[in-house]
Structure formats: C-alpha cells, structure tokens
C-alpha cells in the first residue's frame, strides 16, 4: 500500500520547524431566515456547471477531467463538504448564516437596465465545513493562514492510509509502516464521513489519530495530514496530542474531509489552499485531488 515519492519529484521537502468569524447577522427576515427562504420567494434555479477555458498546455476532456499537454488525463475528485446555511460541523459550534448583503432586486436600481448582481454575506466560525488548521490554531507564535507555506497545500503528492475496516478507533503507528510520508499529503480514510449531517457525526466514538502516531508523523514531516473524521484527536482527550504534535512541527491539518474512498493509495495530487487571512489559524478549504 503506497510507494515512495519519485526521485525526480521537484517538490521541496519540508524541514521540521480557533479563531471565529463574527459580524452582524445576515440581512433577511426578522426570524433569521435568509431572503431566499422567505415565503413566496422562488427557489434558486438549478445551475449548469460553468467550464473555464483550458489553460495553455492543457485540455479538458469531460466533466472533472483535465489532460496535461493532451497526453495524461486526470480526474478531479472533490474532497470537501458543501457549506450550507445553518449546518453543524462540530458539536457546540454554531452553523453558518448565509444571506444577501445586496439582493438582485435591490441592485437593479444601481446599474443599467438588464444588469443585476448579488452580493452575499456569510457569518461563521472559522471551523466550518472541511477546513485547514495551521500552527496558529494551537500556538500563538505559529504560522497563520497568511503565512503558511503554500507548497504544503498545492499540487502535493498524496498518500492514502485506509483504516476504514479497522475495528479500532485509534489510528496507530502500525498504519504507517512501510510508507514514506515525507513531503506528502497523508490522508487518513476512516469512513466516518458517511455520518456527516447527522447526530452520529459528532459521536465521541469517532476515529482519531493516536498520540504515538502523531509523534511519528511530526518527526517524519509530511506536507499536510488530513482526515475524514470529526476530529483528528480523540475528543475526550483535552490534551489534544495530535494537534499539538503536528502543528508544533509545522504540519498543517485538514479535518472533515470526504470522498477519500475515490482515491488510490498513491499517485494522486492534493490541492487545499485557504484564504490568506492574517491573524486566523483555521478556515474552510476547497480540497480536491487530481487522480491520473
């Protein structure tokens, strides 16, 4: 399961080395519903996928496919949950409030006839949906979202560790035996994402990375570690050893991933860059993988 990174891989290797979003509630109905939820307001029209022109040197061959130089076709695999109004990501944290700052109707008086826009507003805690933890999330002196090295998060060679069939909750050091993790995006597939959206997702019996395994990874320096569970740590452990070991070593964490069952053990490349926000340690990402 898995193989070492190619010797000619030009990616740099990485040496060792909760903030909440606030603001006023979104404009909308007095009872907290957004404008689009108001009685009599038409439901959103289905949108057709928008395809951007292919970049020079690449060829799009179909939905989710990208071909480099017309030769190798890669499948785009979605690894992030959709962020929706009111959804709960983590027990005890509020869901996002999504609405309109400027409605299409109100915008019509500002532009030429036939021209309209919508400007949205979202109020949310940073730990919403599929999100990235940077060292600043755990350490006051750690790198924040604007400082994290993008080479850890963009076009990173991936390694899938599949423990979905394990009878144990804790992912131990044995899961990584024989795997070269240095400089890779190490993604832990537990299958817990099947509980997403229901009360069982936040159950304290969720899978997690053990302290010993986290220490091993911190020492071996993967580019990033991701998991499809509600927390990379055992929620019952207030010491949070996995967060502490990885973030102290400069290794960012992606939590609440999905779709890892669609990835091969190796050969894919991960992309999961956040917005560059200064002074914040966590934020949602649109994580996806390119699979040959």
C-alpha positions as CSV (number, residue, x, y, z in Angstrom):
1,X,0.0,0.0,0.0
2,X,1.7,3.1,-1.2
3,X,5.2,3.9,-2.6
4,X,7.9,6.3,-2.1
5,X,7.8,9.7,-3.9
6,X,9.6,9.6,-7.3
7,X,13.3,10.5,-7.1
8,X,12.8,13.2,-9.7
9,X,9.9,14.8,-7.9
10,X,10.8,18.6,-7.9
11,X,8.7,19.4,-4.9
12,X,10.6,20.9,-1.9
13,X,10.8,18.9,1.2
14,X,9.7,20.4,4.5
15,X,12.1,20.7,7.4
16,X,10.8,20.5,10.9
17,X,10.0,23.6,12.1
18,X,-9.7,28.9,16.8
19,X,-10.5,31.7,15.6
20,X,-14.1,32.6,14.9
21,X,-15.6,34.9,12.3
22,X,-18.0,37.4,13.7
23,X,-20.1,40.3,12.5
24,X,-23.7,41.2,12.2
25,X,-26.4,38.7,11.2
26,X,-27.1,38.5,7.5
27,X,-29.8,40.7,6.0
28,X,-33.0,38.8,5.6
29,X,-36.2,38.0,7.5
30,X,-36.7,39.1,11.2
31,X,-36.8,35.4,12.3
32,X,-33.3,34.8,11.0
33,X,-34.3,33.2,7.6
34,X,-32.4,34.5,4.6
35,X,-34.2,36.3,1.8
36,X,-34.1,33.3,-0.4
37,X,-36.0,31.3,2.3
38,X,-38.9,33.8,2.5
39,X,-42.4,32.7,1.7
40,X,-43.2,33.3,-1.9
41,X,-39.6,33.8,-2.9
42,X,-38.8,31.4,-5.8
43,X,-36.3,28.7,-5.1
44,X,-32.9,29.0,-6.6
45,X,-32.7,27.9,-10.2
46,X,-30.6,24.9,-11.0
47,X,-27.2,26.0,-12.3
48,X,-25.4,24.3,-15.1
49,X,-21.7,23.7,-14.4
50,X,-19.5,26.6,-15.6
51,X,-16.4,25.4,-17.5
52,X,-13.5,27.8,-17.7
53,X,-11.3,27.8,-20.9
54,X,-8.5,25.3,-20.6
55,X,-5.1,26.8,-19.7
56,X,-2.4,26.7,-22.3
57,X,-0.8,23.3,-22.4
58,X,-3.8,21.5,-21.0
59,X,-7.0,20.0,-22.5
60,X,-10.3,19.4,-20.7
61,X,-11.8,16.2,-21.9
62,X,-15.0,16.0,-19.9
63,X,-16.6,16.8,-16.6
64,X,-14.0,16.5,-13.9
65,X,-11.2,15.6,-16.4
66,X,-8.1,17.5,-17.1
67,X,-5.4,16.4,-19.6
68,X,-1.9,17.8,-19.4
69,X,-0.4,18.6,-22.8
70,X,-3.0,16.4,-24.3
71,X,-1.5,13.2,-23.1
72,X,-2.3,12.3,-19.4
73,X,-5.9,12.7,-18.3
74,X,-6.6,13.3,-14.6
75,X,-9.9,13.0,-12.7
76,X,-10.8,15.8,-10.3
77,X,-12.1,14.3,-7.1
78,X,-14.0,16.5,-4.7
79,X,-12.8,16.2,-1.0
80,X,-14.7,19.0,0.7
81,X,-18.2,19.2,2.2
82,X,-20.6,21.8,0.8
83,X,-21.1,24.7,3.3
84,X,-24.8,25.3,3.8
85,X,-26.9,27.8,5.9
86,X,-27.2,26.5,9.5
87,X,-25.3,23.3,9.1
88,X,-23.4,21.9,12.1
89,X,-19.8,20.9,11.6
90,X,-18.6,20.3,15.1
91,X,-20.6,19.8,18.3
92,X,-21.2,23.0,20.2
93,X,-20.1,25.4,17.3
94,X,-22.8,27.4,15.5
95,X,-23.6,26.8,11.9
96,X,-23.0,29.5,9.2
97,X,-25.6,32.2,8.5
98,X,-25.7,32.8,4.7
99,X,-27.8,35.5,3.2
100,X,-27.7,38.6,1.0
101,X,-25.9,41.9,1.5
102,X,-27.3,43.1,-1.8
103,X,-30.2,41.3,-3.5
104,X,-30.6,41.2,-7.2
105,X,-33.8,43.1,-6.9
106,X,-32.1,45.9,-5.0
107,X,-29.1,46.0,-7.3
108,X,-31.3,46.8,-10.4
109,X,-31.6,50.5,-9.4
110,X,-27.8,50.9,-9.4
111,X,-27.0,49.6,-12.9
112,X,-28.2,49.8,-16.4
113,X,-31.4,48.1,-17.4
114,X,-30.9,44.3,-17.6
115,X,-27.8,44.4,-15.4
116,X,-28.1,43.0,-11.9
117,X,-25.8,41.5,-9.2
118,X,-26.0,39.6,-5.9
119,X,-23.5,40.3,-3.1
120,X,-23.7,37.6,-0.5
121,X,-22.9,37.7,3.2
122,X,-21.8,34.9,5.5
123,X,-21.2,34.9,9.2
124,X,-19.5,31.8,10.5
125,X,-16.9,30.4,12.9
126,X,-13.7,29.5,11.1
127,X,-14.1,25.8,11.9
128,X,-16.8,25.3,9.4
129,X,-17.1,22.5,6.7
130,X,-13.8,21.0,5.5
131,X,-11.1,23.3,7.0
132,X,-7.4,23.7,7.5
133,X,-5.7,24.0,10.8
134,X,-2.4,26.0,10.7
135,X,0.0,26.1,13.6
136,X,-1.5,29.4,14.8
137,X,-4.7,27.4,15.7
138,X,-2.7,25.8,18.5
139,X,0.3,28.1,19.0
140,X,0.2,31.8,19.5
141,X,3.6,32.1,17.7
142,X,2.7,29.7,14.9
143,X,2.1,30.4,11.2
144,X,-1.4,31.7,10.4
145,X,-3.4,31.4,7.2
146,X,-1.5,34.2,5.5
147,X,1.9,32.7,6.5
148,X,1.5,29.0,5.8
149,X,3.8,27.7,3.0
150,X,1.5,27.0,0.0
151,X,3.9,24.3,-1.2
152,X,2.4,22.2,1.7
153,X,-1.1,22.6,0.2
154,X,-0.9,22.9,-3.5
155,X,-0.1,20.1,-6.0
156,X,1.2,17.9,-3.2
157,X,1.9,14.2,-4.0
158,X,-0.6,12.2,-2.0
159,X,-0.6,9.0,0.2
160,X,-3.9,7.4,1.3
161,X,-3.9,5.5,4.5
162,X,-7.1,3.4,4.5
163,X,-8.1,2.3,8.0
164,X,-11.9,2.2,7.3
165,X,-12.0,-1.6,8.0
166,X,-10.2,-1.4,11.3
167,X,-12.0,-2.5,14.5
168,X,-10.0,0.1,16.5
169,X,-10.9,3.7,16.9
170,X,-7.3,4.9,17.2
171,X,-5.1,5.0,14.2
172,X,-1.7,3.8,15.5
173,X,1.9,3.8,14.2
174,X,1.4,0.4,12.5
175,X,-0.8,2.1,9.9
176,X,2.2,3.9,8.6
177,X,4.7,1.0,8.5
178,X,6.4,0.8,5.1
179,X,5.2,4.2,3.9
180,X,7.4,7.1,3.0
181,X,5.3,10.1,4.3
182,X,7.9,12.9,4.0
183,X,6.7,15.8,1.8
184,X,3.4,14.0,1.1
185,X,-0.2,14.8,1.7
186,X,-1.1,12.0,4.1
187,X,-4.9,11.4,4.1
188,X,-6.5,9.1,6.7
189,X,-9.6,7.4,5.4
190,X,-11.8,6.2,8.3
191,X,-15.2,6.2,6.5
192,X,-16.6,8.4,9.3
193,X,-17.7,11.0,6.6
194,X,-20.7,8.7,6.0
195,X,-22.1,10.2,9.2
196,X,-21.8,13.8,8.0
197,X,-25.0,15.8,8.5
198,X,-26.4,13.6,11.2
199,X,-26.1,13.5,15.0
200,X,-23.8,10.5,14.9
201,X,-21.1,12.5,13.2
202,X,-20.2,14.2,16.5
203,X,-20.3,11.0,18.5
204,X,-17.4,10.6,21.0
205,X,-16.7,7.2,19.5
206,X,-15.3,8.7,16.3
207,X,-11.9,7.5,14.8
208,X,-8.8,9.5,15.6
209,X,-5.0,9.6,15.3
210,X,-3.2,8.3,18.4
211,X,-0.6,10.4,20.2
212,X,2.2,7.9,19.2
213,X,1.2,8.0,15.5
214,X,1.0,11.8,15.6
215,X,4.5,12.0,17.1
216,X,5.8,9.7,14.4
217,X,4.3,11.8,11.6
218,X,5.6,15.0,13.2
219,X,9.1,13.5,13.1
220,X,8.8,12.3,9.5
221,X,7.4,15.6,8.2
222,X,4.6,15.0,5.8
223,X,3.5,18.2,3.9
224,X,0.0,18.0,5.4
225,X,-2.2,15.4,7.2
226,X,-5.9,15.1,6.5
227,X,-8.7,13.0,8.0
228,X,-12.4,12.4,7.2
229,X,-13.4,12.3,10.9
230,X,-14.9,14.9,13.2
231,X,-11.6,15.5,14.9
232,X,-8.0,14.2,14.3
233,X,-7.8,13.9,18.1
234,X,-9.9,11.9,20.4
235,X,-12.5,14.5,21.5
236,X,-12.4,13.0,25.1
237,X,-8.6,13.9,25.3
238,X,-8.3,17.5,26.4
239,X,-4.5,17.5,25.8
240,X,-5.2,17.2,22.0
241,X,-1.9,15.4,21.3
242,X,-2.3,15.0,17.6
243,X,-3.0,18.7,17.1
244,X,-0.1,19.6,19.4
245,X,2.5,17.3,17.8
246,X,1.7,18.1,14.2
247,X,1.1,21.8,14.5
248,X,4.2,22.3,16.7
249,X,6.2,20.5,13.9
250,X,4.7,22.9,11.4
251,X,2.5,20.3,9.7
252,X,-1.0,21.6,8.9
253,X,-4.1,19.5,9.4
254,X,-7.3,19.2,7.2
255,X,-10.3,17.9,9.1
256,X,-13.8,16.8,7.9
257,X,-12.7,15.6,4.5
258,X,-15.0,13.4,2.4
259,X,-14.7,11.2,-0.7
260,X,-11.4,9.6,0.2
261,X,-12.8,6.2,-0.9
262,X,-12.4,7.5,-4.5
263,X,-8.6,7.9,-4.2
264,X,-5.9,5.4,-5.0
265,X,-3.3,4.7,-2.4
266,X,-0.7,6.8,-4.2
267,X,-0.4,8.7,-7.5
268,X,-2.9,11.5,-6.8
269,X,-2.0,15.1,-6.0
270,X,-3.8,17.2,-3.4
271,X,-4.9,20.8,-3.6
272,X,-6.3,22.5,-0.5
273,X,-5.3,26.2,-0.2
274,X,-7.2,28.5,2.2
275,X,-7.9,32.2,2.0
276,X,-4.8,34.2,3.2
277,X,-6.3,35.7,6.4
278,X,-3.9,37.3,8.8
279,X,-4.4,36.6,12.5
280,X,-6.5,33.4,12.0
281,X,-5.5,29.8,12.3
282,X,-8.3,27.9,10.7
283,X,-10.5,28.4,7.6
284,X,-12.5,26.3,5.1
285,X,-10.8,25.0,2.0
286,X,-12.0,23.6,-1.3
287,X,-9.9,20.4,-1.1
288,X,-9.7,18.2,-4.2
289,X,-7.3,15.7,-5.7
290,X,-6.1,15.1,-9.3
291,X,-6.1,11.4,-10.0
292,X,-4.4,10.1,-13.2
